[in-house]
Amino acid sequence: MKAKQMKKLIAPVGIALASVVLLSGCVAAIGNRDAKHSGSATLGQELIDLQKAKDAGAISDADYQTQKARLLENK
């Protein structure tokens, strides 16, 4: 590529990269908004997280059943 062509690409590429960085921060903030305001996870989210932990092998099926019962009793 010629130097002249490279100079023409610098500004658009820089603007595109800056936009991606700024917008990714906005999306992350939007995605975290509920967690910041509610103070705690909903029962549904806790059950989903518990299921994910079981599926990932982080907890046993017995632990899953125990914790699930505890969550449902305390609703």
Buried (B, 14 or more C-beta within 10 A) or exposed (E): EEEEEEEEEEEEEEEEEEEEEEEEEEEEEEEEEEEEEEEEEEEEEBBEEBEEBBEEEEBEEEEBEEBBEEBEEEE
